[in-house]
Amino acid sequence: EEVKEVFTHVSFWIAITLASFFLVEVICQPPKCVDVEACNVQYRGGLEDLHTLIITGLATAFVMEFFGLVLSWRSAQNLVGVVRGIEYTFIPPVLLCACFFFLSVENLTLSKAGLIHVAVDGVGGNARPVLTATLLEWCVNVPMIMTCSGCFALNRPIKEVTRPVVVTNVYIAVCWWAYFVTDFWFRWFLVFVAYIMWLWVTYDMIYWIIDFRKSTCPDLPARRLRIGLTIGLMKAFFWYGV
């Protein structure tokens, strides 16, 4: 029953995210960087090598984390069924492995100049690259981070995590949209809408903390740390938006 509920919510996240980016793609038809010479030259001027180096580091981290997870799981087999809920302790490392994997895929894409578009204001002049693959990677890794914070650190049910996750992915799509808008005022309107949505997500996450404080005893291990990390996550989302 729990697995079915998780699958339902995650499927909803994926559907809304894909629909949001597809809608922006249809509305804007963003120009690709490879089709704009100035953008292509600017991107090729060093970023390719940087992403190749990043892939090496991420792949190494993924392999080490993956084998550590496998060894830990094999060591804990005798305790499964004896220690209640021990299998749930392996979910955060699985999500961490997934984060490393998707970050590696993202940088592999960027190293080959794949999902890269060009901002509208750069078509005739500055040719500013838009790393679409990075935004898509955020739409994968940010929900996993929020799941770790909400479900595992603060013991919130997944239905309470769904709205903040969906709103976050939608405002990432809105930010992507803003890159390809020619009208100055409409572009800043989209930025304003994105920040309003960030405030909405922050509001929900604050209530995670309030409900967590009400439902747990003061001597719970790492109680303040869990709350502090969630607050730090909200601040990180804000600075990434800036």
For each residue, the residues with C-beta under 8 A, 3 or more apart:
1: 4 5
2: 5 6
3: 6 7
4: 1 7 8
5: 1 2 8 9 158 159
6: 2 3 9 10 158
7: 3 4 10 11
8: 4 5 11 12
9: 5 6 12 13 158 159 161 162
10: 6 7 13 14
11: 7 8 14 15
12: 8 9 15 16 162 166
13: 9 10 16 17 143 162 165 166 169
14: 10 11 17 18
15: 11 12 18 19
16: 12 13 19 20 166 169 170
17: 13 14 20 21 139 166 169 170 173
18: 14 15 21 22
19: 15 16 22 23
20: 16 17 23 24 169 170 173 174
21: 17 18 24 25 136 139 173 176
22: 18 19 25 26
23: 19 20 26 27 173
24: 20 21 27 28 30 173 176 177 180
25: 21 22 28 29 30
26: 22 23 29
27: 23 24 177
28: 24 25 177 180 181
29: 25 26
30: 24 25 117 118 120 130 132 179 180
31: 35 36 117 118 120 123 180
32: 35 36 116 117 118
33: 36 39 40 43 113 116 117 118 127 129 130
34: 40 113 116
35: 31 32 40 118
36: 31 32 33 39 40 118 122 123 127
37: 40 41 127
38: 41 42 122 125 126 127
39: 33 36 42 43 116 118 122 127 128 129
40: 33 34 35 36 37 43 44 113
41: 37 38 44 45
42: 38 39 45 127 128 129
43: 33 39 40 47 48 113 116 129
44: 40 41 47 48 113
45: 41 42
46: 49 50
47: 43 44 50 51 110 129
48: 43 44 51 52 110 111 113
49: 46 52 53
50: 46 47 53 54
51: 47 48 54 55 107 108 110 111
52: 48 49 55 56 107 111
53: 49 50 56 57
54: 50 51 57 58 107
55: 51 52 58 59 104 107 108 111
56: 52 53 59 60
57: 53 54 60 61
58: 54 55 61 62 100 103 104 107
59: 55 56 62 63 100 104
60: 56 57 63 64
61: 57 58 64 65 100
62: 58 59 65 66 97 100 101 104
63: 59 60 66 67
64: 60 61 67 68
65: 61 62 68 69 93 96 97 100
66: 62 63 69 70 97
67: 63 64 70 71
68: 64 65 71 72 93
69: 65 66 72 73 90 93 94 97
70: 66 67 73 74
71: 67 68 74 75
72: 68 69 75 76 90 93
73: 69 70 76 77 90
74: 70 71 77
75: 71 72
76: 72 73 79 80 86 90
77: 73 74 80
78: 82
79: 76 82 83 86
80: 76 77 83 86 87
81:
82: 78 79 86
83: 79 80 86
84:
85: 88 89
86: 76 79 80 82 83 89
87: 80 90
88: 85 91 152
89: 85 86 92
90: 69 72 73 76 87 93 94
91: 88 94 95 152
92: 89 95 96 148 152
93: 65 68 69 72 90 96 97
94: 69 90 91 97 98
95: 91 92 98 99 144 145 147 148
96: 65 92 93 99 100
97: 62 65 66 69 93 94 100 101
98: 94 95 101 102 140 141 144
99: 95 96 102 103 141 144 145
100: 58 59 61 62 65 96 97 103 104
101: 62 97 98 104 105
102: 98 99 105 106 137 140 141
103: 58 99 100 106 107 137 141
104: 55 58 59 62 100 101 107 108
105: 101 102 108 109 137
106: 102 103 109 110 133 134 136 137
107: 51 52 54 55 58 103 104 110 111
108: 51 55 104 105 111 112
109: 105 106 112 114 115 133
110: 47 48 51 106 107 113 114 115 116 131 133 134
111: 48 51 52 55 107 108
112: 108 109
113: 33 34 40 43 44 48 110 116
114: 109 110 133
115: 109 110 131 132 133 136
116: 32 33 34 39 43 110 113 129 130 131 132 133
117: 30 31 32 33 129 130 132 179 180
118: 30 31 32 33 35 36 39 122 123 127 128 129 130
119: 122 123 126 128 129 130 179 180
120: 30 31 123 179 180 181 182
121: 125 126 128 182
122: 36 38 39 118 119 125 126 127 128 129
123: 31 36 118 119 120 127
124:
125: 38 121 122
126: 38 119 121 122
127: 33 36 37 38 39 42 118 122 123
128: 39 42 118 119 121 122
129: 33 39 42 43 47 116 117 118 119 122
130: 30 33 116 117 118 119 176 179 180
131: 110 115 116 134 135
132: 30 115 116 117 135 136 176
133: 106 109 110 114 115 116 136 137
134: 106 110 131 137 138
135: 131 132 138 139 172 173 175 176
136: 21 106 115 132 133 139 140
137: 102 103 105 106 133 134 140 141
138: 134 135 141 142 172 240
139: 17 21 135 136 142 143 169 172 173
140: 98 102 136 137 143 144
141: 98 99 102 103 137 138 144 145
142: 138 139 145 146 165 168 169 172 237
143: 13 139 140 146 147 165 168 169
144: 95 98 99 140 141 147 148
145: 95 99 141 142 148 149 233
146: 142 143 149 150 161 164 165 168 205 233
147: 95 143 144 150 151 152 158 161 165
148: 92 95 144 145 151 152 153
149: 145 146 152 153 154 205 208 229 230 233
150: 146 147 153 154 156 158 160 161 164 205 208 230
151: 147 148 154 155 156 157 158 161
152: 88 91 92 147 148 149 155
153: 148 149 150 226 229 230
154: 149 150 151 208 209 211 212 226 227 230
155: 151 152 212 215 216
156: 150 151 160 161 208 211 212
157: 151 160 161
158: 5 6 9 147 150 151 161 162
159: 5 9 162
160: 150 156 157 163 204 208 211
161: 9 146 147 150 151 156 157 158 164 165
162: 9 12 13 158 159 165 166
163: 160 166 167 204
164: 146 150 161 167 168 200 201 204 205
165: 13 142 143 146 147 161 162 168 169
166: 12 13 16 17 162 163 169 170
167: 163 164 170 171 197 200 201 204
168: 142 143 146 164 165 171 172 197 198 201 237
169: 13 16 17 20 139 142 143 165 166 172 173
170: 16 17 20 166 167 173 174 197
171: 167 168 174 175 193 194 197 198 201
172: 135 138 139 142 168 169 175 176
173: 17 20 21 23 24 135 139 169 170 176 177
174: 20 170 171 177 178 190 193 194 197
175: 135 171 172 178 179 190 191 194 241
176: 21 24 130 132 135 172 173 179 180
177: 24 27 28 173 174 180 181 190
178: 174 175 181 187 190 191 194
179: 30 117 119 120 130 175 176
180: 24 28 30 31 117 119 120 130 176 177
181: 28 120 177 178 186 187 190
182: 120 121 187
183: 186 187
184: 187 188
185: 188 189
186: 181 183 189 190
187: 178 181 182 183 184 190 191
188: 184 185 191 192
189: 185 186 192 193
190: 174 175 177 178 181 186 187 193 194
191: 175 178 187 188 194 195
192: 188 189 195 196
193: 171 174 189 190 196 197
194: 171 174 175 178 190 191 197 198 241
195: 191 192 198 199 241
196: 192 193 199 200
197: 167 168 170 171 174 193 194 200 201
198: 168 171 194 195 201 202 237 238 241
199: 195 196 202 203
200: 164 167 196 197 203 204
201: 164 167 168 171 197 198 204 205 234 237
202: 198 199 205 206 234 237 238
203: 199 200 206 207
204: 160 163 164 167 200 201 207 208
205: 146 149 150 164 201 202 208 209 230 233 234
206: 202 203 209 210 234
207: 203 204 210 211
208: 149 150 154 156 160 204 205 211 212 230
209: 154 205 206 212 213 227 230 231
210: 206 207 213 214
211: 154 156 160 207 208 214 215
212: 154 155 156 208 209 215 216 226 227
213: 209 210 216 227
214: 210 211
215: 155 211 212
216: 155 212 213 220 223
217: 220
218: 223
219: 223
220: 216 217 223
221:
222: 225 226
223: 216 218 219 220 226 227
224: 227 228
225: 222 228 229
226: 153 154 212 222 223 229 230
227: 154 209 212 213 223 224 230 231
228: 224 225 231 232
229: 149 153 225 226 232 233
230: 149 150 153 154 205 208 209 226 227 233 234
231: 209 227 228 234 235
232: 228 229 235 236
233: 145 146 149 205 229 230 236 237
234: 201 202 205 206 230 231 237 238
235: 231 232 238 239
236: 232 233 239 240
237: 142 168 198 201 202 233 234 240 241
238: 198 202 234 235 241 242
239: 235 236 242
240: 138 236 237
241: 175 194 195 198 237 238
242: 238 239
